[in-house]
Amino acid sequence: MSKLLEMKGISKSFYGVEVLHSVDLSLDRGDILALCGENGAGKSTLMKILAGIHEQNAGDVILKDEVVPPSAGPLEMEKRGVSMIHQELNLLNQLTVAQNIFLCREPRNKLGLIDYPKMNEESEKLMKRLGENIDPKQKLKTLKIAQKQMVEIAKAISFNVEILVMDEPTAVLTSKETTILFDLIRKLSSEGIAVIYISHRLKEVSQVCKTVQVLRDGYDIATREVAEVTEKDIASLMVGREVTESTAGEFSGDPDDVVLEVRGVTDEKLKNVGFSVRRGEILGFSGLVGAGRTELMEVIFGMRTPETGEVLLEGKPVTIKSAIDAIKSDVGFVTEDRKETGLVLCRDLTENLNYVYWRKHKGFFKNKKVSAENTDKMIKRLNIRCQGPDQQVKTLSGGNQQKVALAKWLASGAKILILDEPTRGVDVGARQEIYKIINELVDTGITIVIVSSDLPEVLSICERIIVMHEGRVTGELTSTEATEAKVMHYATDV
């Protein structure tokens, strides 16, 4: 019996550097294949070749016994039944949910005009299939990032798909939405649709995938049955060494040395929220999507003005009305959406890494020598995989982009660093590097506040955890008290 898909000897180079070295991949109908590897391993590049976004330099893509021309673009591959959900959302904020789902494939009425009622009806059916109650006529820009991801998934399954590629699909989803997605994947598999699942969350691989293929530095390392390997086995194949898990310690600093305090913050989303964090502490914020964690951080950083409440730094009330005020107060904020608010993708590493530093110290005056030193230091410190400081950030892998988003605040000298989803889209090896950096920072007296939807992450790195539910603080736990069950108890406000 012939394969649904065979990719044979696929090689690809960018800027003269080979990023894929004669990689093979094959799929039967109904397969659920996990594609794993560190950032920069070549996973997304391989899948973009399959989806018609990139042309391979060598090798063949054979779909249903037919060799696909390398020049076949995304629309051609969609017609052939290949759909890809990208790690970075590929949606238009100014259009409605329905317009995004059926973009370039709008249903037409007898007059040849777009049939909006039918398009809205079909979109509503798709969203309900995903367990979402989202108005198809709602503008995409009004949705939360997790809801946008569900729209992206609805778009991917809205036509006769035969191969569905999912690149980090659960990075912004709640546990409930993830369960719905897994049920959908299993249903698609039972219908003969093959799924390629890219994820750094190895627990998910064991939950939903049948086989796992590992890439490392552009080479095909191994393909295994999921039932025959452990998560630790997969991680070791990915990084080429044994991976040890991080564990949270207890705060050992001065309990009275409070550097940031928030009192009685209230607005349409937040309800009398208060907390404090001490110098050199790693404080985590957990909760379900919509709990108000990000909105609270936006208040601290001057991006959101509350109706009541105050922020104190070093025991003194401060007025932070803008990001510039926060930067001058030595507060940094790595936002959850690096593409929209964390980076300038069309600029190079030097500009991205030094932007905050320039604003803080010299306005827009650019000391070339200092800027070059900052850039080289951050590239080495965070092990950013790049061709050099002049490389445009948009050409980096998602995980390396995340490192740049973190590095620009380290270069600025921030003393209080807010990290919103700091390892989203980051592989297991890079995740451990970031945890190591966080621990090194707090050892120097920097205070870290982490907002994360990844519960194992919160438990493994944070010395204290504050849990929110619907705009309120519902619980607080030390690292020794915290368990997944206790955090979820407070997160759901049982």
Summary of the structure (lengths in Angstrom):
residues: 494
radius of gyration: 23.2
end to end distance: 52.4
largest distance: 73.6
contacts: 1662
relative contact order: 0.11
helix: 36%
strand: 25%
